[in-house]
Amino acid sequence: MPEDLNWAIGGEAGDGIDSTGKIFAQALSRAGRHVFTSKDFASRIRGGYTAYKVRTSVDRVESVVDRLDILIALTERT
């Protein structure tokens, strides 16, 4: 795994985007890596687009960056 990795998953709300991002971030943290997460979601009660970004590094991280190394796109919008 690279020293600094930026990963994102996006799709429709209700497709497990939030759960997938949380599980991935937690696994990285338990493996001893530093993790920073960010979520984007529509301002609707149900439905709409959502994305979860995870940045992980061997060094301390305090923000996400615009660069993506891995993108999991579950919809065309993503």
C-alpha angles and dihedrals in degrees: 000000000000118000090245118030128179116196132175138180124193138179145110121329110263094034094105097261094137094045092048092050093047093048092049092047092048092050091051092049092050088051088061099258126132113247136196121181135193131186130205119193141161118258093246131114092227132016132002135107124316135178135186121203125196126191117189131180143163085239128058114284126199103176145017119255132218093247118093123198095180128025123184105194115190093173136036090246091061 
